[in-house]
Structures are given as C-alpha cells and as structure tokens.
Amino acid sequence: MTGLPRFETVARLRPVDLVVPGSEVAGVAPYVAVQAEVAGPGPVTLELTSGDTRLVGTYDDDDGLALAVTAGGRTTRHRSRRGARPEGPLEAVALTLTGTHATVLGRERGVWTARGRVDLGGRVDTRDETWLAGLGSGTDGPVGEVRAGGFGQLGLRDLRLVTHADGTAYRDGAEALLTATSAGPGFFDTAHTSVWGLDPERLVLRHRGDLFFRRHDRPGVFGDHATHLVRDGGTWLVATSTWGDFDRAARGATVGVTLAETTTDVTRGRHVLDTRPLALPTTGLRSAGVWDPHLVRDGDTWLVAYVSARRFFVFHPVLAGGPDLDTLTLRAASDRRRATEGPTLARLGGRWHLLASDGREGRSGQRARYPVLDLDLREVGTLDAPYHSNIPWPTLLPVREGGDELLLVGFDGTRYGGPLIGYGSHGDVVVARGPLSGDAPTTGVGGAR
C-alpha cells in the first residue's frame, strides 16, 4: 500500500498521579490511595480501613517503609529486605490498594518508588462491594498536605481512540477521547481502565475518568482493561478484556472479552459497569483466550477485531463479523503470527483495513513494526513509523478535522516506580506525527462528528 504517511516522534507524555483529584476512597472499586507530604522527623502512618480490616503503611528514618495487614483477627507485618530503605529523606509517602495488592511508596526528588507490597488474596476480599463501601483512610505523625481517593496511574498503555460506531473519532471540543490501561504497581491485576482527553494540537493529555466492571459469573468489582469505548447512537458500548484477575499460573487461566451497555456518560468520573460476555469466535483455532477488542459498524454489519492466543503468550489477530454483536462469525485469522496485538480497524483509501503491532518476539519479518492487513488479514503494507519498546498499538488521529496532519498515538515499555514493581508499570505515551495523504484514514479513525 502506497501513500501512507511517514511518522516522526514529536512528544513523550508520562502522567503519574497516585490519587485522582476530587475522588473519594469509599464505594467504587479496589483502586484507592492515600498520600501525605512528610512535614518533619518521626514516624508517619497511613492507613486504609474497612470493618475489621486495616492496611497500614509506615515510614520512619531508621527502618524505612513497611506494611502491616490486620484481617480476620490476625496482624502480619511485611518489610522488603532490599527495597524498604529510601536513598535519602522522603518528600512524601503513599499507601495504595490496586486490586488485591497493597503497596507502600515513597517520593524522592519528585519520583515515586515502591518500597513494599503484599498480595491480600485469600485474606481480604477487596473486590466485595460491601467491603468497598466501608473503606476509609487516615494518617498519623508529622504530615503536611494529605490526599485520599481513587488510585490514578503510574503509566499508560493500550491506548485506543474512543469512537462512534462507524469508526469516526469521538471528540469533545478540542479534545479527542481515548481509553487507556492505567498501570498500577505491578502487572495485570494492579491495572484498570481510564478515559483521557488528548488535545491533538497542543499534545496535552487530561485525565477524565475511570471504568471498573462487574462480571456475569462472579461477584465483585474488577479492574479489567484493554478497552474500546464506542458511542452507538445514544448508548455507550464498552468492550473490555478480563485481565483484572488474570493469573498465568492458575489452572485453566484464560482471558475473555465482556460488553457493557449504558446511557450514562462514562467519559467523566468513576463508574462501575455491569457486563455480559462478548462471544468472540475462534472456530478452527487453538485458543487459550481472546483480548484487545475493536468494534466498528459498516452499514448493517459489525466488524470486530481482536487477539487470540494459542497459548500464553503466543498470539495473533482475528477478525469476526455479523449483523449484531451477539451473532458474530469468524472471517479471518492471521494465525502464522505469534506476537501481534492491538488490532485496530481503520478506513484507508476508502476501504477497511486492520492495523496491528508486531512485537519483538514475532517471527522473522514480523518484528517491531506496524503491519497493515486487508479484511482477509493478508498483509498489504506497513506504517512507516518509529517502533519503540513493548507492543505499542497503532492509534491514528487527524490533528484537525479536514487538516493535513495525522498523529500516531502509542506507548512504550518505560518502567516507573523502582525494581519492586518491575514489568507492568509501562509506559510513556509516545506521539508521532505525519502528513496526511491519499491513503490516510478517511472515516475509520480519521475525522470526527
């Protein structure tokens, strides 16, 4: 395919915020935090409590940072032998709950570093909505400004445009809206879905909201992510991958896709949505799970792109279609690929194509690139763009409606928060720019309504 723009990196963005401004601790989801500025010498204590459960983070000059968990009449204390002591005096301390993980962090020279973490699984049902409704926070010791509320993010990945059902970008004034996976202090089960506004001219990101999910087959609130948010008339469709409690070591571990439908404005604030399974076909494929949904309606037909894994983690893009989202059939699969995800439907040169991202673990000739596939999932070209670390998704957005420049919004694997977190805190939001051309997106992700 000719005529696609050449992209050059123009910006890197890294919004880090442990506490969402204006949010509350209680009642929504097990993604909360309390942070405090250190105002003087002496022990500082932070806590999150509900019923007889007490999560406590402590900091003092002698022992560094530690955690204590009281639940079921038993108290345990947790201190990292290698990570507990900061390099110097702390500016601030924080205690976070993300999924089932409690983490204590310290801020030095403006950077947060995790200094202790404990998995509460098996001791506290942090996803229980009654337990969540009773959550409170507190501090003790020499502290200055205190903030408490919903957990924000250490980094962003899986960025995807919010779209209308026909694939056109959804904009709110000067902002184009995106969903992202907000990284917590760990990997899959510490992250959640967030909603952002991007000013495509000033290249400024603004946090707008967070989405959490109930499932049909188990109680509780989950931080599922890798989400596509679609405006279909007066309804929001939210297609999400069930990564919120994924455990690769668990017997029968799998990932699926759920669908929520609501008329509530989910582009602002914190919301918990009821979901049902979105049955994505894998007929004739060996599949251990599916994820990364992207939905468009082409006339009377829905097209859904997604990833299927032969095993964790060997995966490839798939395309399904049907008259509605409940009667999808498999159209094509690029099952010779082994590390390709982020499938995104885009209209190039007047025809639908599927853009994807080939990770560095792919086959020879299918590494560190953005392939362009037709609807039979045959490769017909590539995006000429810098390919950074991790597996950045190919999200295309015109700078201005009817203008002559196009953005490629992706991410990388840049870590944040220190060695205790390791892989999973990625990444920087990486924005590239290129000139529009005859084969650039026309309605798929190009333009707005």
BELFEN-V797894 format. One record per pair of residues at least 4 apart in sequence whose ideal C-beta (glycine too) atoms are under 6 Angstrom apart, sorted by the first residue. I is the first residue (numbers start at 0). J is the second residue. Records with the same first field share a line. If there is no record, write none. Layout:
BEGIN
I->J ; J
END
This chain:
BEGIN
0->371 ; 379 ; 380
2->436 ; 437 ; 438
3->438
4->405 ; 433 ; 434 ; 436
5->383 ; 433
6->384 ; 407 ; 431 ; 433
7->431
8->385 ; 431
9->430 ; 432
10->202 ; 430
11->427 ; 429
12->204 ; 428
13->427
14->204
15->153
16->151
17->32 ; 34 ; 93 ; 151
18->32 ; 34 ; 146 ; 148
19->148 ; 149 ; 151
22->148 ; 149
23->148
24->31 ; 134 ; 136 ; 147 ; 148
25->134
26->131 ; 132
27->269
28->211 ; 220
29->96 ; 98 ; 125 ; 126
30->97 ; 150 ; 191 ; 222
31->96 ; 149 ; 150
32->93 ; 95 ; 150
33->45 ; 94 ; 136 ; 147
34->91 ; 93 ; 146
35->138 ; 142 ; 145
36->91 ; 143 ; 144
37->89 ; 91
38->141 ; 142 ; 143
39->141
41->140 ; 141
42->59 ; 140
43->58 ; 92 ; 140 ; 142
44->57 ; 139 ; 140
45->56 ; 94 ; 138
46->55 ; 137
47->54 ; 96 ; 136
48->53 ; 135
49->130 ; 133 ; 134
50->133
52->70 ; 123
53->69
54->68 ; 101
55->67
56->66 ; 94 ; 103
57->65
58->64 ; 92
63->83 ; 84
64->83 ; 103 ; 105 ; 114 ; 115
65->78 ; 115
66->77 ; 103 ; 115 ; 117
67->76
68->75
69->74
70->122 ; 123
77->115 ; 117
78->83
79->83 ; 115
82->114 ; 419
83->114
85->89 ; 105 ; 107
89->105
90->106
91->106
92->105
93->104
94->103
95->102 ; 150
96->101
97->150 ; 183 ; 189
98->188 ; 189 ; 222
99->118 ; 119 ; 120 ; 125
100->116 ; 118 ; 185 ; 189
101->117
102->113 ; 116 ; 184
103->114 ; 115
104->111 ; 113
105->112 ; 114
106->111
111->416
112->417
113->184 ; 416 ; 417 ; 419 ; 420
119->123 ; 125
126->219 ; 220
127->219
136->147
138->142 ; 145
149->269
152->181 ; 182
153->182 ; 415 ; 416 ; 424
154->182 ; 415 ; 424 ; 425 ; 426
155->179 ; 428
156->180 ; 410 ; 425 ; 426
157->180 ; 225
158->177 ; 179 ; 394 ; 408 ; 410
159->178 ; 227 ; 394
160->168 ; 177 ; 394 ; 444
161->169 ; 176 ; 228
162->166 ; 168 ; 169 ; 229
163->167 ; 169 ; 230 ; 448
164->229 ; 231 ; 296
166->295 ; 443
167->442 ; 446 ; 447 ; 448
168->175 ; 396 ; 444 ; 447
169->176 ; 230
170->175 ; 447
173->198
174->196 ; 198
175->197 ; 199 ; 396
176->196 ; 266
177->195 ; 197
178->192 ; 194 ; 226 ; 228
179->193 ; 195
180->190 ; 224
181->191 ; 193
182->190 ; 424
183->189 ; 190
184->189 ; 416 ; 420
185->189 ; 423
186->423
187->242 ; 245
188->244
190->224
191->222 ; 224
192->210 ; 224 ; 226
193->209
194->207 ; 208 ; 266
195->204 ; 206
196->205 ; 207
197->204
198->203
199->396 ; 398 ; 406
200->398
202->430
207->266 ; 267
208->267 ; 268
209->269
210->270
211->220 ; 271
212->221 ; 223 ; 272 ; 274
213->273
215->275
220->271
221->243
222->243
223->239 ; 241 ; 242 ; 243
224->242
225->240 ; 290 ; 291
226->239
227->238 ; 292 ; 293 ; 294
228->237
229->236 ; 294
231->236
233->262
234->260 ; 262
235->261 ; 265
236->260
237->259 ; 272
238->256 ; 258 ; 277 ; 292 ; 294
239->257
240->254 ; 256 ; 290
241->254 ; 255
245->254
246->252
247->252 ; 311
253->288
254->288 ; 290
256->277 ; 279 ; 289 ; 292
257->274
258->275 ; 277
259->272 ; 274
265->270
279->289 ; 305
280->319 ; 327 ; 328 ; 329
281->286 ; 307
282->329
284->307 ; 332
285->309
286->307
287->308 ; 310
288->308
289->305 ; 307
290->306
291->305 ; 306 ; 340 ; 341
292->305
293->304 ; 342 ; 343 ; 344
294->303
295->302 ; 344
296->301
297->302
300->320
301->321 ; 324
302->320 ; 344
303->319 ; 327
304->318 ; 342 ; 344 ; 353
305->317
306->314 ; 340
307->317
308->314
309->313
313->337
314->340
315->333 ; 334 ; 336 ; 339
316->333 ; 339 ; 342 ; 355
317->332
318->330 ; 331
319->327 ; 329 ; 330
320->330
321->326 ; 327 ; 328
331->375 ; 376
333->376
336->365
337->361 ; 362
338->358 ; 360 ; 361
339->355 ; 357
340->390
341->356 ; 392
342->353 ; 355
343->354 ; 393
344->351 ; 353
345->352 ; 354 ; 440 ; 443 ; 444
346->351 ; 440 ; 441 ; 442 ; 443
347->352 ; 438 ; 440
348->438
351->374
352->371
353->372
354->371 ; 393
355->370
356->369 ; 390 ; 391 ; 392 ; 393
357->361 ; 365 ; 366 ; 368 ; 370
358->390
359->366 ; 367
361->365 ; 366
367->386
368->381 ; 386
369->381 ; 382 ; 393
370->378 ; 381
371->379 ; 380
372->376 ; 378
373->377 ; 379
384->407 ; 431
387->391 ; 411 ; 429
388->411 ; 412
389->411 ; 412 ; 425 ; 426
391->409 ; 410
394->408
395->440 ; 444
396->406
397->402 ; 405 ; 445
398->402 ; 404
400->446 ; 447
403->435
404->432
405->433 ; 435 ; 439
406->430 ; 432
407->431
408->430
409->429
410->426 ; 428
411->426 ; 427 ; 429
412->425 ; 426
413->425 ; 426 ; 427
414->424
415->424
416->420 ; 424
420->424
435->439
440->444 ; 445
441->445
END
